[in-house]
Amino acid sequence: MTLIEIDPQDLLTAAQAAALMGVTACAVRLWASKGLMAHVDLGDKGPKLYRIQDVTKAELASSRRAAQSRFQNAA
């Protein structure tokens, strides 16, 4: 997916995405490198940007994993 296909207002930097999810920007970049989160391809120019929809999906998945872990540890 390229920047031309996306509304620029729907894009976040790794730091912005991390702040919304309560994790570090390094975690966001790690998830992206492992294919757990998609980033917008800008080529070699500028920072990697993340769509709000993808950040929301990753946050939901992370919250579910954390809740499941807490449930399993309580049992």
All heavy atoms as TSV, in Angstrom:
chain	resi	resn	atom	element	x	y	z
A	1	MET	N	N	0.851	-1.174	0.000
A	1	MET	CA	C	0.000	0.000	0.000
A	1	MET	C	C	0.897	1.238	0.000
A	1	MET	O	O	1.887	1.283	0.705
A	1	MET	CB	C	-0.872	-0.021	1.246
A	1	MET	CG	C	-1.886	1.059	1.263
A	1	MET	SD	S	-3.142	0.821	2.544
A	1	MET	CE	C	-3.824	-0.741	2.070
A	2	THR	N	N	0.559	2.217	-0.774
A	2	THR	CA	C	1.369	3.417	-0.870
A	2	THR	C	C	0.643	4.600	-0.251
A	2	THR	O	O	-0.570	4.556	-0.026
A	2	THR	CB	C	1.695	3.745	-2.342
A	2	THR	OG1	O	0.484	4.028	-3.022
A	2	THR	CG2	C	2.438	2.609	-3.008
A	3	LEU	N	N	1.395	5.646	-0.017
A	3	LEU	CA	C	0.850	6.852	0.606
A	3	LEU	C	C	-0.244	7.477	-0.258
A	3	LEU	O	O	-1.193	8.040	0.267
A	3	LEU	CB	C	1.970	7.855	0.856
A	3	LEU	CG	C	1.629	9.101	1.648
A	3	LEU	CD1	C	1.073	8.720	3.018
A	3	LEU	CD2	C	2.840	9.981	1.825
A	4	ILE	N	N	-0.147	7.331	-1.562
A	4	ILE	CA	C	-1.137	7.926	-2.467
A	4	ILE	C	C	-2.524	7.329	-2.229
A	4	ILE	O	O	-3.531	8.002	-2.376
A	4	ILE	CB	C	-0.706	7.726	-3.934
A	4	ILE	CG1	C	0.588	8.500	-4.186
A	4	ILE	CG2	C	-1.784	8.162	-4.905
A	4	ILE	CD1	C	1.244	8.209	-5.511
A	5	GLU	N	N	-2.591	6.083	-1.793
A	5	GLU	CA	C	-3.859	5.395	-1.588
A	5	GLU	C	C	-4.484	5.671	-0.225
A	5	GLU	O	O	-5.572	5.205	0.056
A	5	GLU	CB	C	-3.644	3.887	-1.731
A	5	GLU	CG	C	-3.120	3.465	-3.081
A	5	GLU	CD	C	-2.634	2.033	-3.090
A	5	GLU	OE1	O	-2.422	1.455	-2.015
A	5	GLU	OE2	O	-2.458	1.494	-4.184
A	6	ILE	N	N	-3.808	6.425	0.620
A	6	ILE	CA	C	-4.238	6.604	2.007
A	6	ILE	C	C	-4.354	8.079	2.332
A	6	ILE	O	O	-3.531	8.885	1.912
A	6	ILE	CB	C	-3.219	5.958	2.965
A	6	ILE	CG1	C	-3.113	4.470	2.673
A	6	ILE	CG2	C	-3.596	6.187	4.411
A	6	ILE	CD1	C	-2.008	3.792	3.405
A	7	ASP	N	N	-5.360	8.418	3.122
A	7	ASP	CA	C	-5.506	9.783	3.619
A	7	ASP	C	C	-4.389	10.045	4.625
A	7	ASP	O	O	-4.263	9.319	5.610
A	7	ASP	CB	C	-6.868	9.942	4.292
A	7	ASP	CG	C	-7.136	11.351	4.762
A	7	ASP	OD1	O	-6.222	12.210	4.707
A	7	ASP	OD2	O	-8.269	11.608	5.188
A	8	PRO	N	N	-3.544	11.051	4.407
A	8	PRO	CA	C	-2.431	11.323	5.320
A	8	PRO	C	C	-2.858	11.556	6.772
A	8	PRO	O	O	-2.078	11.331	7.686
A	8	PRO	CB	C	-1.793	12.585	4.737
A	8	PRO	CG	C	-2.178	12.575	3.309
A	8	PRO	CD	C	-3.533	11.929	3.253
A	9	GLN	N	N	-4.097	11.951	6.989
A	9	GLN	CA	C	-4.569	12.165	8.358
A	9	GLN	C	C	-4.779	10.848	9.093
A	9	GLN	O	O	-4.937	10.839	10.308
A	9	GLN	CB	C	-5.858	12.971	8.357
A	9	GLN	CG	C	-5.662	14.385	7.885
A	9	GLN	CD	C	-6.952	15.179	7.886
A	9	GLN	OE1	O	-8.040	14.640	8.011
A	9	GLN	NE2	N	-6.829	16.485	7.756
A	10	ASP	N	N	-4.786	9.736	8.368
A	10	ASP	CA	C	-4.968	8.419	8.971
A	10	ASP	C	C	-3.643	7.737	9.291
A	10	ASP	O	O	-3.616	6.548	9.581
A	10	ASP	CB	C	-5.777	7.510	8.037
A	10	ASP	CG	C	-7.220	7.947	7.910
A	10	ASP	OD1	O	-7.707	8.653	8.815
A	10	ASP	OD2	O	-7.863	7.576	6.911
A	11	LEU	N	N	-2.534	8.470	9.222
A	11	LEU	CA	C	-1.217	7.892	9.429
A	11	LEU	C	C	-0.585	8.365	10.731
A	11	LEU	O	O	-0.757	9.511	11.135
A	11	LEU	CB	C	-0.300	8.248	8.254
A	11	LEU	CG	C	-0.747	7.732	6.892
A	11	LEU	CD1	C	0.156	8.268	5.803
A	11	LEU	CD2	C	-0.771	6.220	6.868
A	12	LEU	N	N	0.159	7.473	11.348
A	12	LEU	CA	C	0.851	7.768	12.601
A	12	LEU	C	C	2.305	7.351	12.494
A	12	LEU	O	O	2.628	6.374	11.810
A	12	LEU	CB	C	0.218	6.977	13.752
A	12	LEU	CG	C	-1.259	7.181	14.023
A	12	LEU	CD1	C	-1.753	6.136	15.007
A	12	LEU	CD2	C	-1.499	8.577	14.556
A	13	THR	N	N	3.173	8.050	13.206
A	13	THR	CA	C	4.564	7.615	13.317
A	13	THR	C	C	4.629	6.481	14.333
A	13	THR	O	O	3.654	6.218	15.060
A	13	THR	CB	C	5.471	8.753	13.800
A	13	THR	OG1	O	5.073	9.123	15.124
A	13	THR	CG2	C	5.409	9.963	12.866
A	14	ALA	N	N	5.770	5.827	14.406
A	14	ALA	CA	C	5.941	4.754	15.386
A	14	ALA	C	C	5.754	5.292	16.811
A	14	ALA	O	O	5.122	4.640	17.643
A	14	ALA	CB	C	7.315	4.112	15.241
A	15	ALA	N	N	6.246	6.486	17.071
A	15	ALA	CA	C	6.101	7.082	18.410
A	15	ALA	C	C	4.635	7.376	18.726
A	15	ALA	O	O	4.175	7.130	19.851
A	15	ALA	CB	C	6.934	8.357	18.509
A	16	GLN	N	N	3.896	7.891	17.757
A	16	GLN	CA	C	2.475	8.174	17.973
A	16	GLN	C	C	1.689	6.889	18.182
A	16	GLN	O	O	0.838	6.811	19.068
A	16	GLN	CB	C	1.908	8.950	16.789
A	16	GLN	CG	C	2.435	10.357	16.664
A	16	GLN	CD	C	2.079	10.995	15.340
A	16	GLN	OE1	O	2.001	10.330	14.298
A	16	GLN	NE2	N	1.862	12.314	15.360
A	17	ALA	N	N	1.975	5.878	17.371
A	17	ALA	CA	C	1.297	4.589	17.509
A	17	ALA	C	C	1.611	3.978	18.871
A	17	ALA	O	O	0.726	3.456	19.551
A	17	ALA	CB	C	1.726	3.645	16.389
A	18	ALA	N	N	2.868	4.065	19.280
A	18	ALA	CA	C	3.285	3.511	20.565
A	18	ALA	C	C	2.571	4.208	21.720
A	18	ALA	O	O	2.117	3.548	22.662
A	18	ALA	CB	C	4.797	3.650	20.723
A	19	ALA	N	N	2.448	5.520	21.637
A	19	ALA	CA	C	1.777	6.270	22.698
A	19	ALA	C	C	0.313	5.842	22.821
A	19	ALA	O	O	-0.202	5.706	23.932
A	19	ALA	CB	C	1.870	7.772	22.427
A	20	LEU	N	N	-0.333	5.598	21.697
A	20	LEU	CA	C	-1.730	5.166	21.732
A	20	LEU	C	C	-1.877	3.771	22.329
A	20	LEU	O	O	-2.867	3.478	22.989
A	20	LEU	CB	C	-2.324	5.179	20.325
A	20	LEU	CG	C	-2.612	6.539	19.731
A	20	LEU	CD1	C	-3.060	6.403	18.283
A	20	LEU	CD2	C	-3.682	7.262	20.542
A	21	MET	N	N	-0.883	2.917	22.082
A	21	MET	CA	C	-0.972	1.533	22.543
A	21	MET	C	C	-0.332	1.313	23.904
A	21	MET	O	O	-0.456	0.238	24.476
A	21	MET	CB	C	-0.321	0.603	21.517
A	21	MET	CG	C	-1.068	0.590	20.210
A	21	MET	SD	S	-0.560	-0.709	19.054
A	21	MET	CE	C	1.177	-0.493	18.927
A	22	GLY	N	N	0.374	2.304	24.419
A	22	GLY	CA	C	1.011	2.147	25.719
A	22	GLY	C	C	2.254	1.267	25.678
A	22	GLY	O	O	2.567	0.586	26.646
A	23	VAL	N	N	2.944	1.275	24.539
A	23	VAL	CA	C	4.188	0.522	24.384
A	23	VAL	C	C	5.259	1.480	23.880
A	23	VAL	O	O	5.004	2.660	23.682
A	23	VAL	CB	C	4.013	-0.668	23.407
A	23	VAL	CG1	C	2.974	-1.652	23.925
A	23	VAL	CG2	C	3.645	-0.192	22.012
A	24	THR	N	N	6.447	0.973	23.640
A	24	THR	CA	C	7.513	1.820	23.113
A	24	THR	C	C	7.494	1.828	21.593
A	24	THR	O	O	6.950	0.914	20.961
A	24	THR	CB	C	8.893	1.326	23.581
A	24	THR	OG1	O	9.134	0.040	22.993
A	24	THR	CG2	C	8.971	1.243	25.095
A	25	ALA	N	N	8.114	2.842	21.019
A	25	ALA	CA	C	8.238	2.910	19.566
A	25	ALA	C	C	9.065	1.732	19.059
A	25	ALA	O	O	8.809	1.211	17.970
A	25	ALA	CB	C	8.872	4.235	19.142
A	26	CYS	N	N	10.024	1.284	19.852
A	26	CYS	CA	C	10.825	0.112	19.472
A	26	CYS	C	C	9.937	-1.122	19.339
A	26	CYS	O	O	10.140	-1.939	18.436
A	26	CYS	CB	C	11.924	-0.146	20.500
A	26	CYS	SG	S	13.224	1.082	20.475
A	27	ALA	N	N	8.961	-1.265	20.214
A	27	ALA	CA	C	8.038	-2.401	20.138
A	27	ALA	C	C	7.223	-2.335	18.850
A	27	ALA	O	O	7.040	-3.349	18.174
A	27	ALA	CB	C	7.111	-2.425	21.347
A	28	VAL	N	N	6.767	-1.161	18.490
A	28	VAL	CA	C	5.993	-0.991	17.257
A	28	VAL	C	C	6.846	-1.379	16.060
A	28	VAL	O	O	6.407	-2.129	15.177
A	28	VAL	CB	C	5.475	0.462	17.112
A	28	VAL	CG1	C	4.882	0.702	15.737
A	28	VAL	CG2	C	4.463	0.769	18.199
A	29	ARG	N	N	8.089	-0.904	16.021
A	29	ARG	CA	C	8.971	-1.229	14.898
A	29	ARG	C	C	9.299	-2.726	14.874
A	29	ARG	O	O	9.385	-3.330	13.805
A	29	ARG	CB	C	10.233	-0.378	14.963
A	29	ARG	CG	C	9.971	1.081	14.600
A	29	ARG	CD	C	11.240	1.877	14.445
A	29	ARG	NE	N	11.855	2.226	15.717
A	29	ARG	CZ	C	11.556	3.304	16.439
A	29	ARG	NH1	N	10.633	4.141	16.009
A	29	ARG	NH2	N	12.157	3.538	17.573
A	30	LEU	N	N	9.457	-3.332	16.034
A	30	LEU	CA	C	9.723	-4.770	16.107
A	30	LEU	C	C	8.540	-5.556	15.563
A	30	LEU	O	O	8.709	-6.487	14.765
A	30	LEU	CB	C	10.024	-5.191	17.546
A	30	LEU	CG	C	10.215	-6.687	17.775
A	30	LEU	CD1	C	11.470	-7.176	17.061
A	30	LEU	CD2	C	10.299	-6.993	19.259
A	31	TRP	N	N	7.332	-5.196	15.986
A	31	TRP	CA	C	6.126	-5.875	15.498
A	31	TRP	C	C	6.025	-5.739	13.986
A	31	TRP	O	O	5.664	-6.676	13.303
A	31	TRP	CB	C	4.882	-5.332	16.163
A	31	TRP	CG	C	4.801	-5.587	17.635
A	31	TRP	CD1	C	5.535	-6.493	18.354
A	31	TRP	CD2	C	3.967	-4.934	18.568
A	31	TRP	NE1	N	5.191	-6.433	19.689
A	31	TRP	CE2	C	4.223	-5.481	19.845
A	31	TRP	CE3	C	3.014	-3.932	18.469
A	31	TRP	CZ2	C	3.570	-5.073	20.996
A	31	TRP	CZ3	C	2.358	-3.515	19.618
A	31	TRP	CH2	C	2.637	-4.089	20.864
A	32	ALA	N	N	6.346	-4.559	13.469
A	32	ALA	CA	C	6.294	-4.334	12.023
A	32	ALA	C	C	7.338	-5.200	11.312
A	32	ALA	O	O	7.057	-5.783	10.264
A	32	ALA	CB	C	6.504	-2.868	11.706
A	33	SER	N	N	8.523	-5.306	11.881
A	33	SER	CA	C	9.575	-6.105	11.242
A	33	SER	C	C	9.224	-7.588	11.233
A	33	SER	O	O	9.657	-8.329	10.359
A	33	SER	CB	C	10.927	-5.885	11.935
A	33	SER	OG	O	10.957	-6.513	13.207
A	34	LYS	N	N	8.426	-8.023	12.204
A	34	LYS	CA	C	7.994	-9.418	12.277
A	34	LYS	C	C	6.702	-9.673	11.500
A	34	LYS	O	O	6.188	-10.776	11.486
A	34	LYS	CB	C	7.798	-9.835	13.731
A	34	LYS	CG	C	9.100	-9.911	14.491
A	34	LYS	CD	C	8.883	-10.465	15.867
A	34	LYS	CE	C	10.231	-10.651	16.558
A	34	LYS	NZ	N	10.121	-11.525	17.710
A	35	GLY	N	N	6.171	-8.622	10.882
A	35	GLY	CA	C	4.962	-8.773	10.084
A	35	GLY	C	C	3.678	-8.766	10.898
A	35	GLY	O	O	2.616	-9.093	10.389
A	36	LEU	N	N	3.774	-8.381	12.168
A	36	LEU	CA	C	2.586	-8.344	13.017
A	36	LEU	C	C	1.801	-7.051	12.852
A	36	LEU	O	O	0.652	-6.962	13.277
A	36	LEU	CB	C	2.992	-8.527	14.484
A	36	LEU	CG	C	3.742	-9.828	14.784
A	36	LEU	CD1	C	4.245	-9.833	16.211
A	36	LEU	CD2	C	2.850	-11.019	14.509
A	37	MET	N	N	2.433	-6.071	12.267
A	37	MET	CA	C	1.814	-4.776	12.013
A	37	MET	C	C	2.306	-4.288	10.666
A	37	MET	O	O	3.495	-4.401	10.376
A	37	MET	CB	C	2.260	-3.782	13.089
A	37	MET	CG	C	1.166	-3.175	13.882
A	37	MET	SD	S	1.865	-2.104	15.135
A	37	MET	CE	C	1.352	-0.565	14.474
A	38	ALA	N	N	1.416	-3.765	9.861
A	38	ALA	CA	C	1.814	-3.263	8.544
A	38	ALA	C	C	2.209	-1.800	8.626
A	38	ALA	O	O	1.670	-1.046	9.428
A	38	ALA	CB	C	0.660	-3.433	7.565
A	39	HIS	N	N	3.174	-1.412	7.801
A	39	HIS	CA	C	3.514	0.002	7.694
A	39	HIS	C	C	3.309	0.440	6.250
A	39	HIS	O	O	3.265	-0.389	5.344
A	39	HIS	CB	C	4.943	0.280	8.153
A	39	HIS	CG	C	5.993	-0.292	7.250
A	39	HIS	ND1	N	6.463	-1.573	7.391
A	39	HIS	CD2	C	6.635	0.233	6.188
A	39	HIS	CE1	C	7.364	-1.813	6.473
A	39	HIS	NE2	N	7.484	-0.735	5.718
A	40	VAL	N	N	3.160	1.726	6.057
A	40	VAL	CA	C	2.959	2.283	4.728
A	40	VAL	C	C	4.323	2.420	4.064
A	40	VAL	O	O	5.260	2.931	4.669
A	40	VAL	CB	C	2.270	3.660	4.812
A	40	VAL	CG1	C	2.129	4.278	3.443
A	40	VAL	CG2	C	0.915	3.520	5.487
A	41	ASP	N	N	4.439	1.948	2.842
A	41	ASP	CA	C	5.700	1.967	2.120
A	41	ASP	C	C	5.940	3.336	1.504
A	41	ASP	O	O	5.230	3.752	0.598
A	41	ASP	CB	C	5.685	0.899	1.045
A	41	ASP	CG	C	7.012	0.788	0.327
A	41	ASP	OD1	O	8.017	1.326	0.837
A	41	ASP	OD2	O	7.043	0.161	-0.742
A	42	LEU	N	N	6.930	4.031	2.006
A	42	LEU	CA	C	7.301	5.332	1.456
A	42	LEU	C	C	8.632	5.251	0.727
A	42	LEU	O	O	9.223	6.266	0.401
A	42	LEU	CB	C	7.418	6.376	2.577
A	42	LEU	CG	C	6.162	6.690	3.353
A	42	LEU	CD1	C	6.456	7.666	4.463
A	42	LEU	CD2	C	5.097	7.246	2.437
A	43	GLY	N	N	9.127	4.060	0.511
A	43	GLY	CA	C	10.441	3.900	-0.098
A	43	GLY	C	C	11.516	4.251	0.919
A	43	GLY	O	O	11.390	3.947	2.099
A	44	ASP	N	N	12.565	4.901	0.464
A	44	ASP	CA	C	13.676	5.258	1.352
A	44	ASP	C	C	13.488	6.612	2.017
A	44	ASP	O	O	14.328	7.042	2.793
A	44	ASP	CB	C	14.986	5.274	0.566
A	44	ASP	CG	C	15.383	3.886	0.096
A	44	ASP	OD1	O	14.934	2.909	0.717
A	44	ASP	OD2	O	16.140	3.793	-0.887
A	45	LYS	N	N	12.404	7.289	1.728
A	45	LYS	CA	C	12.213	8.647	2.223
A	45	LYS	C	C	11.327	8.674	3.457
A	45	LYS	O	O	10.246	8.107	3.470
A	45	LYS	CB	C	11.603	9.524	1.140
A	45	LYS	CG	C	12.481	9.626	-0.083
A	45	LYS	CD	C	11.849	10.482	-1.137
A	45	LYS	CE	C	12.759	10.513	-2.355
A	45	LYS	NZ	N	12.159	11.218	-3.459
A	46	GLY	N	N	11.774	9.344	4.480
A	46	GLY	CA	C	10.960	9.576	5.662
A	46	GLY	C	C	10.780	8.368	6.562
A	46	GLY	O	O	11.243	7.271	6.269
A	47	PRO	N	N	10.087	8.590	7.669
A	47	PRO	CA	C	9.861	7.511	8.634
A	47	PRO	C	C	8.788	6.547	8.144
A	47	PRO	O	O	7.992	6.878	7.263
A	47	PRO	CB	C	9.366	8.259	9.877
A	47	PRO	CG	C	8.657	9.444	9.304
A	47	PRO	CD	C	9.468	9.836	8.086
A	48	LYS	N	N	8.786	5.361	8.709
A	48	LYS	CA	C	7.703	4.432	8.413
A	48	LYS	C	C	6.467	4.946	9.131
A	48	LYS	O	O	6.529	5.392	10.270
A	48	LYS	CB	C	8.046	3.032	8.900
A	48	LYS	CG	C	9.138	2.396	8.088
A	48	LYS	CD	C	9.426	1.006	8.550
A	48	LYS	CE	C	10.513	0.401	7.700
A	48	LYS	NZ	N	10.938	-0.894	8.178
A	49	LEU	N	N	5.352	4.891	8.439
A	49	LEU	CA	C	4.096	5.353	9.004
A	49	LEU	C	C	3.130	4.190	9.101
A	49	LEU	O	O	3.200	3.235	8.328
A	49	LEU	CB	C	3.509	6.475	8.143
A	49	LEU	CG	C	4.382	7.724	8.019
A	49	LEU	CD1	C	3.759	8.700	7.033
A	49	LEU	CD2	C	4.583	8.381	9.362
A	50	TYR	N	N	2.226	4.283	10.062
A	50	TYR	CA	C	1.291	3.199	10.340
A	50	TYR	C	C	-0.126	3.736	10.253
A	50	TYR	O	O	-0.416	4.821	10.739
A	50	TYR	CB	C	1.569	2.627	11.732
A	50	TYR	CG	C	2.993	2.167	11.860
A	50	TYR	CD1	C	3.997	3.051	12.239
A	50	TYR	CD2	C	3.345	0.867	11.558
A	50	TYR	CE1	C	5.319	2.637	12.318
A	50	TYR	CE2	C	4.659	0.439	11.644
A	50	TYR	CZ	C	5.644	1.342	12.017
A	50	TYR	OH	O	6.950	0.924	12.092
A	51	ARG	N	N	-1.004	2.943	9.626
A	51	ARG	CA	C	-2.403	3.356	9.516
A	51	ARG	C	C	-3.086	3.198	10.869
A	51	ARG	O	O	-2.829	2.246	11.601
A	51	ARG	CB	C	-3.138	2.512	8.481
A	51	ARG	CG	C	-2.639	2.708	7.083
A	51	ARG	CD	C	-3.391	1.937	6.029
A	51	ARG	NE	N	-3.985	0.718	6.536
A	51	ARG	CZ	C	-5.134	0.214	6.093
A	51	ARG	NH1	N	-5.803	0.812	5.150
A	51	ARG	NH2	N	-5.615	-0.908	6.586
A	52	ILE	N	N	-3.973	4.113	11.176
A	52	ILE	CA	C	-4.709	4.059	12.437
A	52	ILE	C	C	-5.439	2.734	12.570
A	52	ILE	O	O	-5.467	2.135	13.643
A	52	ILE	CB	C	-5.682	5.256	12.553
A	52	ILE	CG1	C	-4.899	6.547	12.740
A	52	ILE	CG2	C	-6.667	5.042	13.688
A	52	ILE	CD1	C	-5.740	7.798	12.736
A	53	GLN	N	N	-6.019	2.228	11.476
A	53	GLN	CA	C	-6.743	0.964	11.517
A	53	GLN	C	C	-5.824	-0.182	11.936
A	53	GLN	O	O	-6.221	-1.051	12.713
A	53	GLN	CB	C	-7.358	0.628	10.140
A	53	GLN	CG	C	-8.386	1.614	9.678
A	53	GLN	CD	C	-7.783	2.748	8.839
A	53	GLN	OE1	O	-6.642	3.155	9.015
A	53	GLN	NE2	N	-8.580	3.277	7.940
A	54	ASP	N	N	-4.585	-0.197	11.428
A	54	ASP	CA	C	-3.642	-1.256	11.773
A	54	ASP	C	C	-3.196	-1.142	13.229
A	54	ASP	O	O	-3.009	-2.147	13.906
A	54	ASP	CB	C	-2.429	-1.224	10.843
A	54	ASP	CG	C	-2.805	-1.539	9.400
A	54	ASP	OD1	O	-3.788	-2.283	9.189
A	54	ASP	OD2	O	-2.119	-1.045	8.496
A	55	VAL	N	N	-3.030	0.083	13.691
A	55	VAL	CA	C	-2.650	0.301	15.095
A	55	VAL	C	C	-3.769	-0.183	16.010
A	55	VAL	O	O	-3.525	-0.853	17.014
A	55	VAL	CB	C	-2.328	1.794	15.350
A	55	VAL	CG1	C	-2.142	2.070	16.834
A	55	VAL	CG2	C	-1.096	2.208	14.558
A	56	THR	N	N	-4.998	0.119	15.639
A	56	THR	CA	C	-6.147	-0.314	16.432
A	56	THR	C	C	-6.231	-1.832	16.497
A	56	THR	O	O	-6.454	-2.410	17.561
A	56	THR	CB	C	-7.453	0.261	15.848
A	56	THR	OG1	O	-7.339	1.687	15.810
A	56	THR	CG2	C	-8.650	-0.124	16.675
A	57	LYS	N	N	-6.024	-2.500	15.362
A	57	LYS	CA	C	-6.042	-3.967	15.336
A	57	LYS	C	C	-4.928	-4.546	16.201
A	57	LYS	O	O	-5.137	-5.510	16.940
A	57	LYS	CB	C	-5.892	-4.470	13.902
A	57	LYS	CG	C	-7.099	-4.257	13.047
A	57	LYS	CD	C	-6.820	-4.730	11.633
A	57	LYS	CE	C	-7.932	-4.349	10.690
A	57	LYS	NZ	N	-7.615	-4.721	9.300
A	58	ALA	N	N	-3.738	-3.972	16.112
A	58	ALA	CA	C	-2.613	-4.464	16.910
A	58	ALA	C	C	-2.864	-4.244	18.396
A	58	ALA	O	O	-2.540	-5.100	19.220
A	58	ALA	CB	C	-1.322	-3.764	16.479
A	59	GLU	N	N	-3.447	-3.104	18.740
A	59	GLU	CA	C	-3.759	-2.818	20.139
A	59	GLU	C	C	-4.781	-3.813	20.673
A	59	GLU	O	O	-4.644	-4.327	21.783
A	59	GLU	CB	C	-4.285	-1.392	20.285
A	59	GLU	CG	C	-4.613	-1.019	21.712
A	59	GLU	CD	C	-5.168	0.386	21.832
A	59	GLU	OE1	O	-5.682	0.925	20.842
A	59	GLU	OE2	O	-5.075	0.926	22.941
A	60	LEU	N	N	-5.792	-4.114	19.890
A	60	LEU	CA	C	-6.813	-5.071	20.299
A	60	LEU	C	C	-6.203	-6.454	20.495
A	60	LEU	O	O	-6.470	-7.121	21.497
A	60	LEU	CB	C	-7.931	-5.121	19.268
A	60	LEU	CG	C	-9.086	-6.066	19.566
A	60	LEU	CD1	C	-9.747	-5.718	20.888
A	60	LEU	CD2	C	-10.098	-6.031	18.440
A	61	ALA	N	N	-5.366	-6.878	19.562
A	61	ALA	CA	C	-4.723	-8.189	19.679
A	61	ALA	C	C	-3.820	-8.237	20.903
A	61	ALA	O	O	-3.801	-9.228	21.638
A	61	ALA	CB	C	-3.923	-8.484	18.416
A	62	SER	N	N	-3.096	-7.164	21.158
A	62	SER	CA	C	-2.209	-7.107	22.319
A	62	SER	C	C	-3.012	-7.150	23.615
A	62	SER	O	O	-2.645	-7.850	24.564
A	62	SER	CB	C	-1.370	-5.825	22.263
A	62	SER	OG	O	-0.550	-5.722	23.389
A	63	SER	N	N	-4.127	-6.438	23.654
A	63	SER	CA	C	-4.982	-6.435	24.842
A	63	SER	C	C	-5.568	-7.812	25.102
A	63	SER	O	O	-5.642	-8.264	26.241
A	63	SER	CB	C	-6.118	-5.428	24.680
A	63	SER	OG	O	-5.618	-4.130	24.570
A	64	ARG	N	N	-5.963	-8.489	24.034
A	64	ARG	CA	C	-6.511	-9.843	24.181
A	64	ARG	C	C	-5.458	-10.810	24.712
A	64	ARG	O	O	-5.749	-11.635	25.574
A	64	ARG	CB	C	-7.045	-10.350	22.849
A	64	ARG	CG	C	-8.355	-9.728	22.463
A	64	ARG	CD	C	-8.850	-10.305	21.170
A	64	ARG	NE	N	-10.121	-9.713	20.801
A	64	ARG	CZ	C	-10.675	-9.833	19.616
A	64	ARG	NH1	N	-10.072	-10.540	18.686
A	64	ARG	NH2	N	-11.825	-9.263	19.355
A	65	ARG	N	N	-4.232	-10.711	24.177
A	65	ARG	CA	C	-3.160	-11.589	24.658
A	65	ARG	C	C	-2.865	-11.323	26.126
A	65	ARG	O	O	-2.665	-12.248	26.904
A	65	ARG	CB	C	-1.901	-11.399	23.816
A	65	ARG	CG	C	-1.933	-12.114	22.491
A	65	ARG	CD	C	-0.574	-12.128	21.817
A	65	ARG	NE	N	-0.060	-10.796	21.540
A	65	ARG	CZ	C	-0.315	-10.104	20.445
A	65	ARG	NH1	N	-1.081	-10.617	19.508
A	65	ARG	NH2	N	0.200	-8.912	20.265
A	66	ALA	N	N	-2.836	-10.061	26.524
A	66	ALA	CA	C	-2.559	-9.714	27.914
A	66	ALA	C	C	-3.660	-10.222	28.834
A	66	ALA	O	O	-3.389	-10.763	29.907
A	66	ALA	CB	C	-2.399	-8.197	28.059
A	67	ALA	N	N	-4.905	-10.074	28.416
A	67	ALA	CA	C	-6.026	-10.545	29.231
A	67	ALA	C	C	-6.001	-12.061	29.349
A	67	ALA	O	O	-6.240	-12.616	30.430
A	67	ALA	CB	C	-7.353	-10.082	28.623
A	68	GLN	N	N	-5.696	-12.735	28.266
A	68	GLN	CA	C	-5.628	-14.195	28.292
A	68	GLN	C	C	-4.501	-14.657	29.204
A	68	GLN	O	O	-4.662	-15.597	29.968
A	68	GLN	CB	C	-5.419	-14.740	26.879
A	68	GLN	CG	C	-5.454	-16.249	26.806
A	68	GLN	CD	C	-5.300	-16.743	25.381
A	68	GLN	OE1	O	-4.726	-16.061	24.540
A	68	GLN	NE2	N	-5.821	-17.922	25.109
A	69	SER	N	N	-3.382	-13.979	29.155
A	69	SER	CA	C	-2.252	-14.321	30.009
A	69	SER	C	C	-2.607	-14.137	31.482
A	69	SER	O	O	-2.295	-14.977	32.321
A	69	SER	CB	C	-1.039	-13.464	29.643
A	69	SER	OG	O	0.015	-13.721	30.513
A	70	ARG	N	N	-3.285	-13.030	31.802
A	70	ARG	CA	C	-3.695	-12.783	33.193
A	70	ARG	C	C	-4.680	-13.849	33.655
A	70	ARG	O	O	-4.627	-14.325	34.795
A	70	ARG	CB	C	-4.320	-11.396	33.330
A	70	ARG	CG	C	-3.307	-10.282	33.330
A	70	ARG	CD	C	-3.930	-8.964	33.754
A	70	ARG	NE	N	-5.025	-8.548	32.897
A	70	ARG	CZ	C	-4.904	-7.772	31.827
A	70	ARG	NH1	N	-3.719	-7.342	31.464
A	70	ARG	NH2	N	-5.957	-7.442	31.118
A	71	PHE	N	N	-5.591	-14.243	32.767
A	71	PHE	CA	C	-6.583	-15.270	33.105
A	71	PHE	C	C	-5.895	-16.608	33.376
A	71	PHE	O	O	-6.215	-17.305	34.340
A	71	PHE	CB	C	-7.596	-15.408	31.967
A	71	PHE	CG	C	-8.622	-16.481	32.203
A	71	PHE	CD1	C	-9.652	-16.267	33.122
A	71	PHE	CD2	C	-8.568	-17.683	31.533
A	71	PHE	CE1	C	-10.603	-17.252	33.347
A	71	PHE	CE2	C	-9.507	-18.673	31.755
A	71	PHE	CZ	C	-10.531	-18.457	32.677
A	72	GLN	N	N	-4.944	-16.970	32.525
A	72	GLN	CA	C	-4.230	-18.244	32.694
A	72	GLN	C	C	-3.385	-18.244	33.956
A	72	GLN	O	O	-3.286	-19.248	34.637
A	72	GLN	CB	C	-3.367	-18.526	31.468
A	72	GLN	CG	C	-4.181	-18.893	30.248
A	72	GLN	CD	C	-3.326	-19.043	28.998
A	72	GLN	OE1	O	-2.172	-18.635	28.979
A	72	GLN	NE2	N	-3.914	-19.622	27.964
A	73	ASN	N	N	-2.785	-17.111	34.296
A	73	ASN	CA	C	-1.966	-17.021	35.501
A	73	ASN	C	C	-2.808	-17.057	36.764
A	73	ASN	O	O	-2.344	-17.489	37.812
A	73	ASN	CB	C	-1.109	-15.760	35.480
A	73	ASN	CG	C	0.004	-15.836	34.441
A	73	ASN	OD1	O	0.390	-16.921	34.020
A	73	ASN	ND2	N	0.475	-14.694	34.009
A	74	ALA	N	N	-4.059	-16.620	36.672
A	74	ALA	CA	C	-4.943	-16.602	37.842
A	74	ALA	C	C	-5.509	-17.991	38.118
A	74	ALA	O	O	-5.910	-18.291	39.241
A	74	ALA	CB	C	-6.087	-15.609	37.625
A	75	ALA	N	N	-5.541	-18.848	37.112
A	75	ALA	CA	C	-6.139	-20.181	37.271
A	75	ALA	C	C	-5.243	-21.151	37.998
A	75	ALA	O	O	-4.189	-21.071	38.326
A	75	ALA	CB	C	-6.454	-20.751	35.879
